[in-house]
Amino acid sequence: MPSLPRPSPLASHWTLDPSRVFLNHGSFGATPRVVLDEQSRWRGLLEAEPVAFFVEKHEGVMDEVRRALAGFVQCDAKDLALIPNASTGVATVAANLALQPGDEILISAHEYPACQNSLRKVAGRAGASVTYATIPFPIAGPDEVVRAYMDAVTSRTRLALVSHVTSPTGLVLPVERLVRELAARGVETLVDGAHAPGMVPVNLRDLGAAYYTANCHKWICSPKGSAFLWVRPDKQTGFRPLVLSNNAEKPKHGRSQFLTEFDYQGTSDYTSAYSIPKAIEFMGREIGSALGAGGVGHEGWRAIMRHNHELCLRGRDVICRKLGIEPAAPDAMIGSICTMVLPSHDAGRQARLAARPSKYHDALQDALLERHRIQVPVWGLAGSSARFVRISAQVYNDIGQYEYLAEALAAELEIERGM
Ligand SMILES: Cc1ncc(COP(=O)(O)O)c(C=O)c1O
């Protein structure tokens, strides 16, 4: 086993295993130590007197969280529901749709599988269907995305699901243009921003989608299980969570039913949500100033996004050069995750390789982990045999880690050529 490349000095703020080269921030995020400490502090307060905490404190804390988050994603706090994850956000919107037989929900193969599953479930029950816009990959530019969605809209399209940043292909999609042009055709949009806050600027007020859901546990770096669903005010009446609590039939004076129902959906550990403000503040101030941003929160976040974007592109270039491949998308469609198309084998070998068992998605990913101690996803898109590797760039990563990945990929692809 060769010695592993070092992460950046900022990795000391995280608890990541130093015996792994962690290049997959994108899948589940990773949370800095001080934010985990903040979550423990909240757990302590809750467990000291659980009944009083839930009855007297919980709603007020959720309001404070909402205020901090609303400043970060540019919206009114009252329009934000705090939920455990983006999968729940999409499932909640799906469950609230009043679909008729023959209606269509427009998505693309780049959408996250869990979200596709939720939409297919509700569509199937209503006699409606899920239709697909064909976004090419590799892709030349955002116009191709807009054209793909517009070509697939019909008079029966009721809703479009669009990722702000796609999961398998790591593309920043032109959501502003899509929301606008879909609305001009009478189609509402649900934006799946699972990766977006903390990776790219998000301004929900300007975007004007019907719904926007996103994770905070990915690029804001709050604890797992912290996310939000923003619902445009005209869609909030009668819009309900998947789980109704005791509060559901108890309207509260001066508080919308939307917040009353979403803020409490049964006994759970809400401390990951409580810790969102700390993550926003710590990353923006401490990490941002370590990157030279001068200690002001929003400037700090701009510095983080810029730094991660640049590191991601440098990492991509190192890998593309080593493998002799071309980038799959223009730089402007990349945030801080980037997917590359791996060199292909002949069809017979590719089929044999695809049949190998994997704990993850592809046995190449297992090999990178077992033989090189690199955590990075290798996957593809349904309906295509092309194989992708997707890198993430977070402040704890360093360019040497991508150089190491490039060498490991070249070595493993060479081994595959002999199989
Ligand atoms: C685009 C997209 N949507 C939804 C999700 C689901 O996120 P979660 O598992 O936190 O619900 C992911 C996770 O990677 C994602 O990338």
The ligand as an SDF file (V2000), in Angstrom:
LIG
                    3D

 16 16  0  0  0  0  0  0  0  0999 V2000
  -29.9860   15.3900   -6.6740 C   0  0  0  0  0  0  0  0  0  0  0  0
  -30.2760   14.6110   -5.4320 C   0  0  0  0  0  0  0  0  0  0  0  0
  -31.5330   14.5590   -4.9850 N   0  0  0  0  0  0  0  0  0  0  0  0
  -31.8630   13.9000   -3.8630 C   0  0  0  0  0  0  0  0  0  0  0  0
  -30.9030   13.2610   -3.1230 C   0  0  0  0  0  0  0  0  0  0  0  0
  -31.3290   12.5260   -1.8960 C   0  0  0  0  0  0  0  0  0  0  0  0
  -30.7780   13.0700   -0.7600 O   0  0  0  0  0  0  0  0  0  0  0  0
  -31.1810   12.4340    0.6280 P   0  0  0  0  0  0  0  0  0  0  0  0
  -30.6750   11.0290    0.6280 O   0  0  0  0  0  0  0  0  0  0  0  0
  -30.5040   13.2810    1.6420 O   0  0  0  0  0  0  0  0  0  0  0  0
  -32.6520   12.4550    0.7060 O   0  0  0  0  0  0  0  0  0  0  0  0
  -29.5810   13.2770   -3.5420 C   0  0  0  0  0  0  0  0  0  0  0  0
  -28.5340   12.5850   -2.7720 C   0  0  0  0  0  0  0  0  0  0  0  0
  -27.4080   12.4480   -3.1710 O   0  0  0  0  0  0  0  0  0  0  0  0
  -29.2640   13.9770   -4.7320 C   0  0  0  0  0  0  0  0  0  0  0  0
  -28.0120   14.0180   -5.1860 O   0  0  0  0  0  0  0  0  0  0  0  0
  1  2  1  0
  2  3  1  0
  2 15  2  0
  3  4  2  0
  4  5  1  0
  5  6  1  0
  5 12  2  0
  6  7  1  0
  7  8  1  0
  8  9  2  0
  8 10  1  0
  8 11  1  0
 12 13  1  0
 12 15  1  0
 13 14  2  0
 15 16  1  0
M  END
$$$$
